[in-house]
Amino acid sequence: MRHGGDIYNNSVNIDFSVSLNPYATDELKAVMGEAVTEGMASAGVYPDSEQRAVRSAIADMENVEPECVYTGSGASELLLAIARMCNPKNALLIEPCYSGYGYALNCIRDCGIKRHLLKEDEGFCLTEDVLAALTEEIDMVFLADPNNPTGRNIDGSLLEKILDRASELNISVVLDRSFYMLSDAYIKSTDEKCSKLISKYKNLYITKSFTKCFALPGIRMGYVISSADNVFKLIRHLPEWNISSVSNAFMRRLSGFAKDGKFFKDSMEMIKAERDFLTRELSGIGFEVFKSDANYLLIKCQENIYEKLLSQKILVRKCADFHGLDERFYRIAVRGRKENNLLINNLVTLITDL
């Protein structure tokens, strides 16, 4: 299993393989500094095993009850715990998708995995074809909004149809929104709020990640939102103290910082501008760029650009290990203009030299 961020086996100056928020402010840096100080000051005692303060802070931000929230050491820990709790016999993956879903399912004994492949000629969009893949033999499905690595949001009306059908067939749904607050759908605010979704769909688990939103992959910060009953059961599949004092402090303070949504709206203004820039420039030098609603782009090219970029200490994400993709596909994070220009200039030189 390969993820982005493979900086330990490579010499890298600029990492385009990990999709993190490129936007930051002095106010955010100040909040982070306060979180570090608080977290380290609390390092000499065990964190609250019931997570009362941090659950309350996230619940306030998400407008749900604290009993409907629980945090994890990254969303990855929660995906695995949800899979353990639901113990599916047959699960559905919508491919290409994040490898962590398969990793979680492979830990479930005798769990069969069905795959619904998105179509390249449809821009890897999720369509109503997926409804036919939700059959009586399926008891769990993983959805990503937006999808990783394609960057596409799920249409709101289609999501409702999927959730309705899953509810009718008693299929547990994991809706991974790790990148949602860095996507166009968050700005449009056309989708239902989490409180309405978990109230209507008792089989729904929504996972989110502060790791991506605040560009802090080394501080593991994920959380799940579901019904209070589901969360109560889920806790028994996690360690008593599954987050550190530092993660606890960061999530509490960042929840308050992000509550009004302004930081993410400002982030998306930058991301959209830089995404458009990258799309235009990459297309101009001959790459096929698939439409994205998120802070990363899926591209296709006939040349092997990975090693050549790596020789310039620039890392991109090879996508040959995603089901439905091959060695011609790469995922590129949207970064700041200076880094994006450097990437384009290196690719122009690479293409010119071929």
N, C-alpha and C positions, 0 to 999 in steps of 0.2 A: 504494500500500500504506500503510495507516494502522495505527499501533500506539498503545498507550496512552502517557501521558507527554508529550503535545504541549503542553509548558509554554512553548515558545519562541515560539509564535504567539499565546499567550493569557496573560492576567494571572491567575495561579492561586495561591491560598493553600493549598488542600487538594486533593490529587490522588487521587481514587478510581479513576482510569483505569488505574493500574499496580497490579498485585497483588503486593505485597511483604509480608514477614513483619512484623506490627505489634508483635511482642514483642522486647524487648531487656533486657539486664541490665548491671549495672556491670562484671561479669566479662567479658562480651562486648566492651564498650567498651574495656576495658583491653587485651584481645587485639588489637583493631583498632589501638589506639594503638601497640602494639609492632610490629605488621605495617607500619604506615606508617614508623616509624623505621627498621626493618630494610630495607624496600624502597627507601627513599630513600638509605640508606647504601650500597646496592648499585647505585645508578643509574649510577655511573661505569664499570661493567664490563658486558659482555654477560651476559645470563642463560645458564644451562646449557642448551644447545640440545637435550640429551637429557632434560631435565626430571627428572633422577634423584631429587632430594630430594622434589619435590612429588608425583611419581608414587608414590613409596614411602609418603608420608604419606596420600594418598587411598586407596591400596591397603590400607593398614592399617585405615583407617576402614571401608572397604567389604568387607574380608575377601576380597580377591582378590590375585593376583600383580601386582607393579608393571608387568610386561610387558603386562598386560591393561588398562592405564589410560593415557590421554593427555589433556592439558588444552588448552583453547582460549580464545580471546578471546571468552568467552561461548559458550553452547551453539549460537548461530546460526552461528558460524564452523565448528563441527564438523558441523552438519547439511549445510552446503554441501560440505564436504570429503567426507563420506560419500556424498553424491549423486554427486559427481564420480568417486569411486572405483568405485562400483557401476555408474555409467553406464546407468541403466535405459532401456528402450525404452517401457515402459508402467508407470506407477506409480499406486497407489491412495491417495486421500485420503479420510478419514472426516470428513465435514463436518456441522456447522461445526467448523473447526479453526484453529489458529494459522497465520497467513499466511506465516510463514517457511518452511513446508514447500513451498508452491507457489513461493516465491521461489527456493529451492534447485533445485527441479525445472526451473524456467524457464531456468536456466543450463545445462541439459543439452540439447544439440542434438537436435532431433526427438523429444524425449520426450513421449509422450502421457500425459495425466492423466485417470484415471477417478475418479468421485466417488460415494461411498456416503453418502447423506443419512440422518442420524439423524432420528427422528420426534418432533415436538413432543408428540403425544398419548401418547408413551411416556416423556415427561420427558427427551428427548434422551439416553436410555440406549443404550449399545452392546449389541446383542443378537446372537443367533446368526445373524440374517439376514446379518451381515457375512461369514460363512463362504462363502456362495454368490458373493460378490463377489471372492473370492480364486480366480481362474481361472488356467489355464495361460498366458494371455497377459500376466498381471501378473508383473513381476519385482521390484517394490519396493513396500512399504507403510509408511506412517507411522502410528503409534499414539501417543496421548497418554494418560498415566495419572498424574494426572487430565486429562481433556479441558479444553482452553481454547477457548471461553469457558464451557462448561457446568458445569465443576467436578466432573464425575462420574468416580469411579474405575472401572477395568475389573474386572469380577468375575474372581476368580482362576481359576476353572475355565474360564471363557470365554477368558481370555488363553492358557491352556494349549492349548485347542482351536485357537485362531488360530495360535499358534506351531507346533503340530504340522502343521497344514495348510500353512502357509508353508514349513516344512521339506520336506514331501513334494513341493511344487511348485517348490522351489529359489527361493523369493521372499525377498529381503533385507528384514529388518524393522528399522525404526528405532523404538525404544520410548522416547519422550520422557518422562522423569520429572523434568522441571524443577521441578514443584510437588509431587512425590510426598512429600517429607518435611514438607510442609505440608498433608497430606491425611489423612483418616480411615484409609486403608489402611495407612499407616505405623504408626499407633498399634495397629491390630489385629494387625499382623505376621502376616497369614495368607498372604501371597505368598511365593514362593520367594526366597531370597537371590540376589543378582546372580551370585555364583560358580557356583551350580547352574544358573542360566539360561544363562549363556554357555558353560558346559561341555556342556550338553545341546543347545543350538541354535547351531550354528556360523555361521548367517546372521543373528545378532542383534547389534544395536548399541544399547546403552542410553546415553542422554544425560541429564545432570543439570546443575543450575545452582546455584551458590552465590549468584549475583546475587539470586535471589528469596528464598532461605533466610535470608540475612543482611541483606536490604534495602540492597544496595550496587550499584544498576544502573550507576553510573558507573565501577565497577571491574569489568571484564569477566572473569567467572570461570565457565567451563563445563568439563565433562569427559565423556569417553566411556569406557564399559566394554565390552569385547568380547574375543574370543579373542586371544591373543598374535599369531597370524598376521595377523588382521584389523588389529590396531593397527599392526603393523609396516608393512603396506601403506598404511594410512591416513596415516601420518606423511609419506609422500612427496607427499601432496596438500595439505600445509600449509607455510607459511613456516618457515625454519630457527628463527627466533626469533619465535614467534607470541604469546608472553605477555611482559608487562613484568616488571621486577624487583619492582614493587609487587604486581601480581597474583600472582606466584609466592609472595611472602612471605605474602600474605593467605590463599591457598589452603592453604599448608602449616600455618600456625598455626590456621586455622579447622577444618581436618581433625582436628587433635589436640583442639581444643576440643569438637568435636561427636561425637567417637568413641563416647562412652558412650550417646548418644541422648537424654540428659536434656533438653538445650536444646530439641530439637524436640518432645519430649513435653510440656514446659511450654508451648511455643509453641502446641501444638494445644489445650491446655486453654483458653487465652485465645481462640484463634480460634473454637473451637466455641461458647463462651459468647457471643462477639460476633456470630457468624454466626446463632445462634438469635435473638438480640436483633434484629438487622436483619431477619431473615425475619419475625418476629412483627410488628414495627413497620411494615414495608413492606406486608405483607399487610393490616394493619389500616387502611391508608389507601387501599387499593384496587388495589395493584399485584399482578400475578401473579409469584410468586417460585418459580423452579424449584429443586428439591432439589439441594444441592451437597455434595460431600465435601471441598471445598478452601477456600482462603482468599479466595474471591470468589464472587459470586452473579450469575446471569443473571436479569434481570427483564424483564417485558413490561408496557407501558402504552400507552394510547391517545393520551396527550398528549406533545408534544415538550418534554421536560424539560431537554434538553442546554443550550440557549441560556439558559434561565431560571436554571439552576444556575450557569452560567458567569458570568452577570451578578453573582452573589454570590461569584465567584472560587472556585467548586467545580467540579472537572472530573470527569466520568464518561466511560466508554468507549461511544461509539456503536457498534452492532454491525451496521449495515445492510450493511457490506462483507463480512460473513461469508456464505459460501454456506449457504442454508437459513434465514437470518434476514432481517429487514427493519428499517425505521426505527422499529418499535415496541419493539425489543429493546435493552437496555443491560447492560453488565457493571459491577458495582460491587465494589470491593475491600473486604474486611473490615479495618477499622482499629481504633483504640482507642475506648473508650466516648465520650470527649469529642468526637472527630471524627464518630463514628457518630451521636451525638445531634444534632450540628450539621446533618448531612445530613438526618436525619429532620425536624427542625424547619423546615428550609428547604423540604422537600417538602410538609409540612403546610401551610405558608403558600402555597406555589405552588398546591396543589390547592384551597385555600379561595378563592383569588383568581380561579380559573377560572370 
